[in-house]
Amino acid sequence: MPSTTRPGYLVADPACNPDGTPFAALTDGAGVPVSRVRTGIRDGAAYRIEVPVRWNGELVVYAHGYRGTGTTVYVDDPALRTHYIARGFAWAASSYSTNGYDVGQGVRDSYALLDVFRRVTGVRARAVYLSGASMGGHVTAVGIEEHPRAFAGAMPYCGVLGDTELYDYFLDANVTAAALAGVPIDFPLSPPADEAERWRTRVSAMLPALGVTAGAPPVLTAAGRTWSDVVERRSGGERPGFDGAFAYWNSARSLAPLADLPFLFGLYPGITGGTGGIAAGNVTDNRFTVYRSTDRRWPTAAEWRLNAGVLRVRRTARADPGLAGIPRVDGRPPVPVLSLHDLGDLFVPLSMEQAYARRAAAHGRSRLFVSRAIRGVGHCDFTPAELQQGFDDLVAWVRTGHRPPGDAILDRRTVADPAFGCRWTAGAHPAFAAPPCPARRLAD
């Protein structure tokens, strides 16, 4: 139906799945429903609610990730739907009333679910958890800071916990590739209509110099290997499986309108003026970034040459302290936060997790943040067991006050350990290419 709040938008029926099947309550082995479902539309956002027959009085609000810039919004189920119901938790999810990278609207519509849940069920949940994937992780981090008394705990995963630092990473990957390939580039704050095509032409000149071919595994040149080393450090540091992840993401196609390019090249912020499609100006900045391809104490001569040749960009806007533009994540969690991140994710990299950990430490909140590394290569590449353990441990933390263990993601040597990520990885991640975990770590 047409949106009542966003001209030109459509809201997909929340009672219907994209494949045409109805959204129905879960059932047991005998076909008896074990939950009750409710759907509806409020203020241009579709919602789904599911309450187990044996409800424990607690609720999980799920925030979905980025869905492109189309004009149809839809709601879907969280990955842990079955687990929530089996454990007695109700859940609620919103389509949000907009698409695009609109984290602020995601926060508004997710928070609104608390009132929707109370009205629809007639009961107020006694404890509410907020959880979200990818952009939904950004929604989660902002949501608990914006509404510190509304939630008991939070579980972002593969989340953009570093707000605009994600766009800095996209900038870093592209400007260093251009410098190493010897291809001049620019960063127009007001891109012309043909900017995507202009960028495509420049990338086509970079790829041979780096040994990268769209849609195929790279055969890196010396410049390409240096670029790989730089991206590794800008995305989280030396770590197991990075070479395979770099090949995986350079073999993958990018997003529209540059779906013919290797993945990272289609994310260059200069294509859209560095606004992320929503900020009031360019949010990226690398004026003071020192690009490294080694971990030596002092930069090498080659690293100084690279830094001298990299295009430098100055921001004209920052992460917003409220819910406008790209909302800022302060790193002041008011409740326990347990997060998961894949080591090989080069779309939303491990460095986002590290940015949040540094901010939480700066505000004396490290005790409220636990991060777990997973040996996956894709974006949000988690097994059900990994997500279930994370959620169960978060719930136990909230209920008992005992902080669960995690990974020391800010310790460079820990991250570089060949066994990093082994402790919390549960199940197969076939695309992750690294030596297997030591038997002693598997035994732990």
C-alpha positions as a Markdown table, in Angstrom:
| # | Residue | x | y | z |
|---|---|---|---|---|
| 1 | Met | 0.0 | 0.0 | 0.0 |
| 2 | Pro | 1.2 | 3.6 | -0.4 |
| 3 | Ser | 3.1 | 5.0 | 2.5 |
| 4 | Thr | 1.2 | 7.6 | 4.6 |
| 5 | Thr | 4.4 | 9.4 | 5.6 |
| 6 | Arg | 6.8 | 9.1 | 2.6 |
| 7 | Pro | 5.5 | 10.3 | -0.7 |
| 8 | Gly | 6.4 | 7.9 | -3.5 |
| 9 | Tyr | 7.1 | 5.0 | -1.0 |
| 10 | Leu | 5.2 | 1.7 | -0.9 |
| 11 | Val | 4.8 | -0.5 | 2.2 |
| 12 | Ala | 4.8 | -4.3 | 1.6 |
| 13 | Asp | 2.2 | -6.3 | 3.4 |
| 14 | Pro | 3.9 | -7.5 | 6.7 |
| 15 | Ala | 1.6 | -10.5 | 6.8 |
| 16 | Cys | 3.1 | -11.8 | 3.6 |
| 17 | Asn | 6.6 | -13.0 | 2.8 |
| 18 | Pro | 8.4 | -12.0 | -0.4 |
| 19 | Asp | 7.9 | -15.5 | -1.8 |
| 20 | Gly | 4.1 | -15.1 | -1.4 |
| 21 | Thr | 3.7 | -17.4 | 1.6 |
| 22 | Pro | 2.0 | -16.0 | 4.7 |
| 23 | Phe | 3.9 | -15.0 | 7.8 |
| 24 | Ala | 2.6 | -17.6 | 10.2 |
| 25 | Ala | 3.2 | -18.6 | 13.8 |
| 26 | Leu | 5.9 | -21.3 | 14.5 |
| 27 | Thr | 4.6 | -24.8 | 15.2 |
| 28 | Asp | 5.9 | -27.8 | 17.1 |
| 29 | Gly | 6.5 | -31.3 | 15.6 |
| 30 | Ala | 2.8 | -32.0 | 15.7 |
| 31 | Gly | 1.9 | -28.8 | 13.9 |
| 32 | Val | 0.5 | -27.1 | 17.0 |
| 33 | Pro | 1.3 | -23.4 | 17.1 |
| 34 | Val | 3.9 | -22.4 | 19.8 |
| 35 | Ser | 3.5 | -18.7 | 19.2 |
| 36 | Arg | 1.1 | -16.0 | 18.2 |
| 37 | Val | 1.9 | -13.4 | 15.5 |
| 38 | Arg | 0.7 | -9.9 | 14.9 |
| 39 | Thr | 1.4 | -7.6 | 12.0 |
| 40 | Gly | 0.5 | -4.1 | 11.0 |
| 41 | Ile | 1.6 | -0.7 | 9.7 |
| 42 | Arg | 2.3 | 2.4 | 11.8 |
| 43 | Asp | 3.5 | 5.7 | 10.5 |
| 44 | Gly | 4.6 | 4.3 | 7.2 |
| 45 | Ala | 6.6 | 1.4 | 8.7 |
| 46 | Ala | 5.5 | -2.2 | 8.6 |
| 47 | Tyr | 6.0 | -4.3 | 11.7 |
| 48 | Arg | 5.9 | -8.0 | 12.8 |
| 49 | Ile | 5.4 | -9.2 | 16.4 |
| 50 | Glu | 5.7 | -12.8 | 17.6 |
| 51 | Val | 5.0 | -13.9 | 21.2 |
| 52 | Pro | 5.6 | -17.5 | 22.4 |
| 53 | Val | 2.7 | -19.3 | 24.1 |
| 54 | Arg | 5.0 | -19.7 | 27.1 |
| 55 | Trp | 6.3 | -16.1 | 27.2 |
| 56 | Asn | 8.9 | -15.2 | 29.7 |
| 57 | Gly | 7.9 | -11.5 | 29.7 |
| 58 | Glu | 10.9 | -10.3 | 27.8 |
| 59 | Leu | 11.2 | -8.8 | 24.3 |
| 60 | Val | 13.8 | -8.6 | 21.6 |
| 61 | Val | 13.6 | -5.7 | 19.1 |
| 62 | Tyr | 15.4 | -6.6 | 15.9 |
| 63 | Ala | 16.9 | -3.9 | 13.6 |
| 64 | His | 17.5 | -4.8 | 10.0 |
| 65 | Gly | 20.4 | -3.8 | 7.8 |
| 66 | Tyr | 20.9 | -1.6 | 4.7 |
| 67 | Arg | 18.4 | -2.3 | 1.9 |
| 68 | Gly | 19.6 | 0.0 | -0.9 |
| 69 | Thr | 17.7 | 3.0 | -2.1 |
| 70 | Gly | 14.5 | 1.5 | -3.5 |
| 71 | Thr | 11.1 | 3.0 | -2.5 |
| 72 | Thr | 9.4 | -0.2 | -1.2 |
| 73 | Val | 9.9 | -1.0 | 2.5 |
| 74 | Tyr | 9.4 | -4.4 | 4.0 |
| 75 | Val | 9.8 | -6.2 | 7.3 |
| 76 | Asp | 11.3 | -9.7 | 7.7 |
| 77 | Asp | 12.2 | -12.1 | 10.5 |
| 78 | Pro | 15.4 | -12.0 | 12.6 |
| 79 | Ala | 17.9 | -14.8 | 12.1 |
| 80 | Leu | 17.3 | -16.0 | 15.7 |
| 81 | Arg | 13.5 | -16.1 | 15.4 |
| 82 | Thr | 13.2 | -19.8 | 16.2 |
| 83 | His | 15.7 | -19.5 | 19.1 |
| 84 | Tyr | 13.9 | -16.5 | 20.6 |
| 85 | Ile | 10.6 | -18.4 | 20.7 |
| 86 | Ala | 12.2 | -21.6 | 22.0 |
| 87 | Arg | 13.7 | -19.6 | 24.9 |
| 88 | Gly | 10.5 | -17.8 | 25.7 |
| 89 | Phe | 11.3 | -14.4 | 24.2 |
| 90 | Ala | 8.9 | -12.4 | 22.1 |
| 91 | Trp | 10.3 | -10.4 | 19.2 |
| 92 | Ala | 9.4 | -7.4 | 17.2 |
| 93 | Ala | 10.8 | -6.0 | 14.0 |
| 94 | Ser | 10.2 | -2.9 | 11.8 |
| 95 | Ser | 10.6 | -2.3 | 8.1 |
| 96 | Tyr | 11.5 | 1.4 | 8.9 |
| 97 | Ser | 9.6 | 3.9 | 6.9 |
| 98 | Thr | 12.6 | 4.7 | 4.7 |
| 99 | Asn | 15.4 | 2.9 | 2.9 |
| 100 | Gly | 18.9 | 4.2 | 2.3 |
| 101 | Tyr | 21.4 | 4.6 | 5.1 |
| 102 | Asp | 18.8 | 6.2 | 7.3 |
| 103 | Val | 20.0 | 5.1 | 10.8 |
| 104 | Gly | 18.0 | 7.8 | 12.5 |
| 105 | Gln | 14.7 | 6.6 | 11.1 |
| 106 | Gly | 15.8 | 3.0 | 12.0 |
| 107 | Val | 16.2 | 4.1 | 15.6 |
| 108 | Arg | 12.8 | 6.0 | 15.7 |
| 109 | Asp | 10.9 | 3.1 | 14.2 |
| 110 | Ser | 12.6 | 0.4 | 16.3 |
| 111 | Tyr | 12.0 | 2.4 | 19.5 |
| 112 | Ala | 8.4 | 2.9 | 18.5 |
| 113 | Leu | 7.9 | -0.9 | 18.6 |
| 114 | Leu | 7.9 | -0.8 | 22.4 |
| 115 | Asp | 4.7 | 1.1 | 22.3 |
| 116 | Val | 3.3 | -0.9 | 19.4 |
| 117 | Phe | 4.0 | -4.1 | 21.3 |
| 118 | Arg | 2.2 | -2.8 | 24.4 |
| 119 | Arg | -0.8 | -1.7 | 22.4 |
| 120 | Val | -1.0 | -4.9 | 20.4 |
| 121 | Thr | -0.5 | -7.4 | 23.2 |
| 122 | Gly | -1.9 | -5.4 | 26.1 |
| 123 | Val | 1.2 | -6.1 | 28.1 |
| 124 | Arg | 4.5 | -4.1 | 28.7 |
| 125 | Ala | 7.6 | -6.2 | 28.4 |
| 126 | Arg | 9.5 | -6.4 | 31.6 |
| 127 | Ala | 12.9 | -6.3 | 29.8 |
| 128 | Val | 13.8 | -5.4 | 26.2 |
| 129 | Tyr | 16.9 | -6.3 | 24.2 |
| 130 | Leu | 18.0 | -4.5 | 21.1 |
| 131 | Ser | 19.8 | -6.4 | 18.4 |
| 132 | Gly | 20.7 | -5.6 | 14.8 |
| 133 | Ala | 22.9 | -6.6 | 11.8 |
| 134 | Ser | 25.1 | -4.4 | 9.7 |
| 135 | Met | 23.4 | -1.0 | 9.5 |
| 136 | Gly | 21.1 | -2.5 | 12.1 |
| 137 | Gly | 24.1 | -2.7 | 14.3 |
| 138 | His | 24.6 | 1.0 | 13.9 |
| 139 | Val | 20.9 | 1.4 | 14.8 |
| 140 | Thr | 21.5 | -0.7 | 17.9 |
| 141 | Ala | 24.5 | 1.2 | 19.1 |
| 142 | Val | 22.7 | 4.6 | 18.6 |
| 143 | Gly | 19.4 | 3.3 | 20.0 |
| 144 | Ile | 20.8 | 2.3 | 23.4 |
| 145 | Glu | 22.5 | 5.7 | 23.8 |
| 146 | Glu | 19.5 | 7.6 | 22.6 |
| 147 | His | 17.1 | 5.7 | 24.9 |
| 148 | Pro | 19.4 | 4.5 | 27.8 |
| 149 | Arg | 16.5 | 3.4 | 30.1 |
| 150 | Ala | 14.5 | 1.5 | 27.4 |
| 151 | Phe | 16.8 | -1.5 | 26.9 |
| 152 | Ala | 18.4 | -4.1 | 29.2 |
| 153 | Gly | 21.1 | -5.3 | 26.8 |
| 154 | Ala | 22.2 | -5.1 | 23.2 |
| 155 | Met | 23.6 | -7.5 | 20.6 |
| 156 | Pro | 24.9 | -5.8 | 17.4 |
| 157 | Tyr | 26.6 | -8.1 | 14.9 |
| 158 | Cys | 28.6 | -7.3 | 11.8 |
| 159 | Gly | 27.6 | -3.7 | 12.9 |
| 160 | Val | 28.7 | -0.3 | 11.7 |
| 161 | Leu | 29.8 | 0.6 | 15.3 |
| 162 | Gly | 32.3 | 3.3 | 14.1 |
| 163 | Asp | 29.7 | 5.4 | 12.3 |
| 164 | Thr | 31.5 | 7.6 | 9.7 |
| 165 | Glu | 34.7 | 5.7 | 10.2 |
| 166 | Leu | 33.2 | 3.2 | 7.8 |
| 167 | Tyr | 33.3 | 5.8 | 5.0 |
| 168 | Asp | 36.8 | 6.7 | 5.9 |
| 169 | Tyr | 37.7 | 3.1 | 5.4 |
| 170 | Phe | 36.1 | 3.1 | 1.9 |
| 171 | Leu | 38.1 | 6.3 | 1.1 |
| 172 | Asp | 41.3 | 4.7 | 2.4 |
| 173 | Ala | 41.0 | 1.6 | 0.2 |
| 174 | Asn | 40.4 | 3.6 | -2.9 |
| 175 | Val | 42.9 | 6.5 | -2.5 |
| 176 | Thr | 45.7 | 4.1 | -1.7 |
| 177 | Ala | 44.8 | 1.9 | -4.7 |
| 178 | Ala | 45.0 | 4.9 | -6.9 |
| 179 | Ala | 48.3 | 6.1 | -5.5 |
| 180 | Leu | 50.0 | 2.7 | -5.8 |
| 181 | Ala | 48.6 | 2.3 | -9.3 |
| 182 | Gly | 49.8 | 5.8 | -10.3 |
| 183 | Val | 46.3 | 6.9 | -11.4 |
| 184 | Pro | 45.3 | 10.5 | -10.6 |
| 185 | Ile | 41.9 | 10.8 | -9.0 |
| 186 | Asp | 39.8 | 13.5 | -7.4 |
| 187 | Phe | 37.0 | 13.9 | -4.9 |
| 188 | Pro | 34.3 | 16.2 | -6.1 |
| 189 | Leu | 32.1 | 17.5 | -3.3 |
| 190 | Ser | 29.4 | 18.1 | -5.8 |
| 191 | Pro | 29.8 | 15.2 | -8.3 |
| 192 | Pro | 28.7 | 15.7 | -11.8 |
| 193 | Ala | 25.9 | 13.5 | -13.2 |
| 194 | Asp | 28.5 | 11.3 | -15.0 |
| 195 | Glu | 30.8 | 10.8 | -12.0 |
| 196 | Ala | 30.1 | 7.1 | -11.8 |
| 197 | Glu | 31.3 | 6.7 | -15.4 |
| 198 | Arg | 34.3 | 8.9 | -14.8 |
| 199 | Trp | 35.2 | 6.8 | -11.8 |
| 200 | Arg | 34.7 | 3.5 | -13.8 |
| 201 | Thr | 37.3 | 4.8 | -16.3 |
| 202 | Arg | 39.8 | 5.5 | -13.7 |
| 203 | Val | 39.3 | 2.2 | -12.0 |
| 204 | Ser | 39.9 | 0.4 | -15.3 |
| 205 | Ala | 43.3 | 2.0 | -15.4 |
| 206 | Met | 44.1 | 1.0 | -11.8 |
| 207 | Leu | 43.2 | -2.7 | -12.0 |
| 208 | Pro | 46.0 | -4.0 | -14.3 |
| 209 | Ala | 48.6 | -2.2 | -12.2 |
| 210 | Leu | 47.3 | -3.9 | -9.1 |
| 211 | Gly | 46.7 | -7.3 | -10.6 |
| 212 | Val | 42.9 | -7.2 | -9.9 |
| 213 | Thr | 40.3 | -8.4 | -12.4 |
| 214 | Ala | 36.6 | -7.9 | -11.9 |
| 215 | Gly | 34.8 | -11.2 | -11.2 |
| 216 | Ala | 38.0 | -13.3 | -10.8 |
| 217 | Pro | 40.5 | -14.0 | -8.1 |
| 218 | Pro | 43.3 | -11.4 | -8.2 |
| 219 | Val | 46.9 | -12.2 | -9.3 |
| 220 | Leu | 48.5 | -9.3 | -7.4 |
| 221 | Thr | 51.4 | -7.3 | -8.7 |
| 222 | Ala | 54.0 | -5.8 | -6.3 |
| 223 | Ala | 51.8 | -2.7 | -6.1 |
| 224 | Gly | 48.7 | -4.9 | -5.5 |
| 225 | Arg | 50.4 | -6.8 | -2.6 |
| 226 | Thr | 51.3 | -3.5 | -1.0 |
| 227 | Trp | 47.7 | -2.4 | -1.4 |
| 228 | Ser | 46.6 | -5.6 | 0.3 |
| 229 | Asp | 48.9 | -4.9 | 3.2 |
| 230 | Val | 47.6 | -1.4 | 3.6 |
| 231 | Val | 43.9 | -2.5 | 3.5 |
| 232 | Glu | 44.6 | -5.2 | 6.0 |
| 233 | Arg | 45.9 | -2.6 | 8.5 |
| 234 | Arg | 43.1 | -0.1 | 7.8 |
| 235 | Ser | 40.5 | -2.9 | 8.2 |
| 236 | Gly | 41.6 | -4.2 | 11.6 |
| 237 | Gly | 45.3 | -5.3 | 11.5 |
| 238 | Glu | 47.2 | -8.4 | 10.5 |
| 239 | Arg | 45.0 | -11.4 | 11.2 |
| 240 | Pro | 44.3 | -14.9 | 10.2 |
| 241 | Gly | 42.6 | -15.5 | 6.8 |
| 242 | Phe | 43.1 | -12.0 | 5.5 |
| 243 | Asp | 44.7 | -13.0 | 2.2 |
| 244 | Gly | 41.8 | -15.3 | 1.4 |
| 245 | Ala | 39.4 | -12.5 | 2.4 |
| 246 | Phe | 41.1 | -10.0 | 0.2 |
| 247 | Ala | 40.9 | -12.4 | -2.8 |
| 248 | Tyr | 37.2 | -13.1 | -1.9 |
| 249 | Trp | 36.2 | -9.5 | -1.9 |
| 250 | Asn | 38.2 | -8.5 | -4.9 |
| 251 | Ser | 36.5 | -11.3 | -6.8 |
| 252 | Ala | 33.1 | -10.1 | -5.8 |
| 253 | Arg | 31.2 | -7.6 | -7.8 |
| 254 | Ser | 30.3 | -4.2 | -6.2 |
| 255 | Leu | 27.0 | -2.5 | -5.7 |
| 256 | Ala | 24.9 | -0.6 | -8.2 |
| 257 | Pro | 25.5 | 1.5 | -10.1 |
| 258 | Leu | 29.0 | 0.1 | -10.3 |
| 259 | Ala | 28.2 | -3.6 | -10.1 |
| 260 | Asp | 30.7 | -4.3 | -12.8 |
| 261 | Leu | 33.7 | -3.3 | -10.6 |
| 262 | Pro | 35.5 | -5.3 | -7.9 |
| 263 | Phe | 33.7 | -4.7 | -4.7 |
| 264 | Leu | 35.7 | -2.1 | -2.8 |
| 265 | Phe | 36.0 | 0.2 | -5.9 |
| 266 | Gly | 32.2 | 0.6 | -6.1 |
| 267 | Leu | 32.2 | 2.1 | -2.6 |
| 268 | Tyr | 34.4 | 5.1 | -3.3 |
| 269 | Pro | 32.8 | 8.0 | -1.3 |
| 270 | Gly | 33.8 | 10.5 | -4.0 |
| 271 | Ile | 31.1 | 9.1 | -6.3 |
| 272 | Thr | 28.4 | 10.7 | -4.1 |
| 273 | Gly | 30.4 | 13.6 | -2.5 |
| 274 | Gly | 31.1 | 11.6 | 0.7 |
| 275 | Thr | 27.6 | 12.1 | 2.1 |
| 276 | Gly | 26.5 | 8.4 | 2.3 |
| 277 | Gly | 23.4 | 9.6 | 0.5 |
| 278 | Ile | 22.1 | 11.2 | 3.7 |
| 279 | Ala | 24.7 | 13.5 | 5.4 |
| 280 | Ala | 24.7 | 17.3 | 5.0 |
| 281 | Gly | 28.2 | 17.2 | 3.5 |
| 282 | Asn | 31.3 | 15.0 | 3.1 |
| 283 | Val | 31.9 | 13.0 | 6.2 |
| 284 | Thr | 35.2 | 11.4 | 5.1 |
| 285 | Asp | 38.6 | 12.7 | 6.1 |
| 286 | Asn | 42.2 | 11.4 | 5.7 |
| 287 | Arg | 44.3 | 14.5 | 6.1 |
| 288 | Phe | 46.1 | 13.0 | 9.1 |
| 289 | Thr | 45.9 | 9.3 | 8.2 |
| 290 | Val | 49.3 | 7.6 | 8.0 |
| 291 | Tyr | 49.0 | 4.6 | 5.7 |
| 292 | Arg | 51.1 | 1.7 | 6.7 |
| 293 | Ser | 51.9 | -1.6 | 4.9 |
| 294 | Thr | 54.2 | -2.9 | 7.6 |
| 295 | Asp | 54.1 | -3.0 | 11.4 |
| 296 | Arg | 57.6 | -1.6 | 11.9 |
| 297 | Arg | 57.9 | 1.0 | 14.6 |
| 298 | Trp | 58.7 | 3.8 | 12.0 |
| 299 | Pro | 57.4 | 4.1 | 8.4 |
| 300 | Thr | 59.6 | 2.8 | 5.7 |
| 301 | Ala | 60.8 | 5.0 | 2.8 |
| 302 | Ala | 58.2 | 3.2 | 0.6 |
| 303 | Glu | 55.4 | 4.0 | 3.1 |
| 304 | Trp | 56.5 | 7.7 | 3.2 |
| 305 | Arg | 56.3 | 7.8 | -0.6 |
| 306 | Leu | 52.8 | 6.2 | -0.6 |
| 307 | Asn | 51.6 | 8.8 | 1.9 |
| 308 | Ala | 53.1 | 11.6 | -0.1 |
| 309 | Gly | 51.2 | 10.5 | -3.2 |
| 310 | Val | 47.8 | 9.8 | -1.7 |
| 311 | Leu | 44.9 | 12.1 | -2.4 |
| 312 | Arg | 43.9 | 14.0 | 0.8 |
| 313 | Val | 40.3 | 14.8 | 1.6 |
| 314 | Arg | 38.8 | 17.2 | 4.2 |
| 315 | Arg | 35.5 | 16.6 | 5.7 |
| 316 | Thr | 32.7 | 19.2 | 5.6 |
| 317 | Ala | 30.3 | 17.4 | 7.9 |
| 318 | Arg | 30.6 | 15.1 | 10.9 |
| 319 | Ala | 28.6 | 12.3 | 12.5 |
| 320 | Asp | 25.4 | 13.9 | 13.9 |
| 321 | Pro | 25.0 | 14.0 | 17.7 |
| 322 | Gly | 21.3 | 13.3 | 17.2 |
| 323 | Leu | 19.4 | 11.2 | 14.7 |
| 324 | Ala | 20.0 | 13.3 | 11.6 |
| 325 | Gly | 22.4 | 12.5 | 8.8 |
| 326 | Ile | 24.7 | 9.7 | 9.9 |
| 327 | Pro | 24.2 | 9.5 | 13.7 |
| 328 | Arg | 27.2 | 9.5 | 15.9 |
| 329 | Val | 28.0 | 6.5 | 18.1 |
| 330 | Asp | 29.6 | 7.9 | 21.2 |
| 331 | Gly | 30.7 | 4.6 | 22.7 |
| 332 | Arg | 28.9 | 5.2 | 26.0 |
| 333 | Pro | 26.9 | 1.9 | 26.3 |
| 334 | Pro | 24.5 | 2.2 | 29.3 |
| 335 | Val | 23.8 | -1.5 | 29.3 |
| 336 | Pro | 25.7 | -4.7 | 28.5 |
| 337 | Val | 26.7 | -5.0 | 24.8 |
| 338 | Leu | 27.9 | -8.3 | 23.2 |
| 339 | Ser | 29.0 | -8.0 | 19.6 |
| 340 | Leu | 30.2 | -10.4 | 16.9 |
| 341 | His | 32.2 | -9.7 | 13.9 |
| 342 | Asp | 33.8 | -11.7 | 11.0 |
| 343 | Leu | 37.5 | -11.5 | 10.6 |
| 344 | Gly | 37.3 | -11.5 | 6.8 |
| 345 | Asp | 34.4 | -9.0 | 6.3 |
| 346 | Leu | 35.8 | -6.2 | 4.1 |
| 347 | Phe | 32.4 | -4.5 | 3.6 |
| 348 | Val | 32.0 | -3.6 | 7.3 |
| 349 | Pro | 35.4 | -4.6 | 8.6 |
| 350 | Leu | 36.7 | -5.6 | 12.0 |
| 351 | Ser | 38.0 | -2.0 | 12.5 |
| 352 | Met | 34.4 | -0.9 | 13.2 |
| 353 | Glu | 34.5 | -3.2 | 16.3 |
| 354 | Gln | 37.8 | -1.8 | 17.3 |
| 355 | Ala | 36.5 | 1.8 | 16.9 |
| 356 | Tyr | 33.7 | 1.1 | 19.4 |
| 357 | Ala | 36.1 | -0.6 | 21.8 |
| 358 | Arg | 38.4 | 2.4 | 21.8 |
| 359 | Arg | 35.5 | 4.8 | 22.4 |
| 360 | Ala | 34.1 | 2.7 | 25.2 |
| 361 | Ala | 37.5 | 2.6 | 26.8 |
| 362 | Ala | 37.9 | 6.3 | 26.5 |
| 363 | His | 34.6 | 6.8 | 28.4 |
| 364 | Gly | 35.3 | 4.2 | 31.0 |
| 365 | Arg | 32.7 | 1.7 | 29.7 |
| 366 | Ser | 34.9 | -1.2 | 28.6 |
| 367 | Arg | 33.3 | -3.4 | 31.2 |
| 368 | Leu | 30.0 | -3.1 | 29.3 |
| 369 | Phe | 31.4 | -4.2 | 25.9 |
| 370 | Val | 32.3 | -7.7 | 24.9 |
| 371 | Ser | 33.5 | -8.4 | 21.3 |
| 372 | Arg | 33.9 | -11.8 | 19.7 |
| 373 | Ala | 35.7 | -12.6 | 16.5 |
| 374 | Ile | 34.3 | -15.2 | 14.1 |
| 375 | Arg | 36.4 | -16.8 | 11.4 |
| 376 | Gly | 34.1 | -15.9 | 8.6 |
| 377 | Val | 34.8 | -14.1 | 5.3 |
| 378 | Gly | 31.5 | -12.7 | 4.2 |
| 379 | His | 29.4 | -9.9 | 5.5 |
| 380 | Cys | 27.3 | -11.1 | 8.5 |
| 381 | Asp | 28.7 | -14.6 | 7.9 |
| 382 | Phe | 27.6 | -16.3 | 11.1 |
| 383 | Thr | 26.2 | -19.8 | 11.9 |
| 384 | Pro | 23.1 | -20.2 | 14.0 |
| 385 | Ala | 25.2 | -21.6 | 16.8 |
| 386 | Glu | 27.4 | -18.5 | 16.9 |
| 387 | Leu | 24.5 | -16.2 | 17.1 |
| 388 | Gln | 22.7 | -18.3 | 19.7 |
| 389 | Gln | 25.6 | -18.5 | 22.0 |
| 390 | Gly | 26.1 | -14.8 | 21.7 |
| 391 | Phe | 22.5 | -14.1 | 22.6 |
| 392 | Asp | 22.4 | -16.6 | 25.4 |
| 393 | Asp | 25.6 | -15.2 | 27.0 |
| 394 | Leu | 24.2 | -11.7 | 26.7 |
| 395 | Val | 21.0 | -12.7 | 28.5 |
| 396 | Ala | 23.0 | -14.5 | 31.3 |
| 397 | Trp | 25.2 | -11.3 | 31.6 |
| 398 | Val | 22.1 | -9.1 | 32.1 |
| 399 | Arg | 20.4 | -11.5 | 34.5 |
| 400 | Thr | 23.5 | -12.3 | 36.7 |
| 401 | Gly | 25.8 | -9.4 | 36.2 |
| 402 | His | 28.7 | -11.7 | 35.3 |
| 403 | Arg | 30.5 | -10.4 | 32.2 |
| 404 | Pro | 31.1 | -13.1 | 29.7 |
| 405 | Pro | 34.5 | -13.6 | 28.0 |
| 406 | Gly | 35.4 | -12.1 | 24.6 |
| 407 | Asp | 38.4 | -11.3 | 22.5 |
| 408 | Ala | 41.1 | -8.7 | 23.0 |
| 409 | Ile | 40.4 | -7.0 | 19.7 |
| 410 | Leu | 42.6 | -4.0 | 20.5 |
| 411 | Asp | 45.7 | -6.1 | 21.2 |
| 412 | Arg | 47.6 | -6.3 | 17.9 |
| 413 | Arg | 49.5 | -9.5 | 18.8 |
| 414 | Thr | 46.3 | -11.2 | 19.9 |
| 415 | Val | 44.6 | -10.3 | 16.6 |
| 416 | Ala | 47.6 | -11.5 | 14.6 |
| 417 | Asp | 47.7 | -14.9 | 16.4 |
| 418 | Pro | 47.0 | -17.7 | 13.9 |
| 419 | Ala | 44.4 | -19.0 | 16.3 |
| 420 | Phe | 42.5 | -15.7 | 16.6 |
| 421 | Gly | 38.8 | -16.2 | 16.2 |
| 422 | Cys | 38.9 | -20.0 | 17.0 |
| 423 | Arg | 37.3 | -19.7 | 20.4 |
| 424 | Trp | 33.9 | -18.4 | 19.2 |
| 425 | Thr | 33.7 | -19.9 | 15.8 |
| 426 | Ala | 31.1 | -22.7 | 15.8 |
| 427 | Gly | 30.4 | -24.6 | 12.6 |
| 428 | Ala | 31.7 | -24.4 | 9.0 |
| 429 | His | 32.7 | -21.2 | 7.1 |
| 430 | Pro | 33.8 | -22.8 | 3.8 |
| 431 | Ala | 35.0 | -19.6 | 2.2 |
| 432 | Phe | 37.3 | -18.7 | 5.1 |
| 433 | Ala | 40.8 | -19.7 | 4.0 |
| 434 | Ala | 43.3 | -20.0 | 6.8 |
| 435 | Pro | 45.2 | -22.8 | 8.6 |
| 436 | Pro | 42.8 | -24.8 | 10.9 |
| 437 | Cys | 42.5 | -23.9 | 14.5 |
| 438 | Pro | 45.0 | -25.7 | 16.8 |
| 439 | Ala | 43.6 | -28.7 | 18.5 |
| 440 | Arg | 44.2 | -27.2 | 21.9 |
| 441 | Arg | 42.0 | -24.2 | 21.0 |
| 442 | Leu | 39.3 | -26.4 | 19.7 |
| 443 | Ala | 39.4 | -28.4 | 23.0 |
| 444 | Asp | 38.9 | -25.1 | 24.9 |
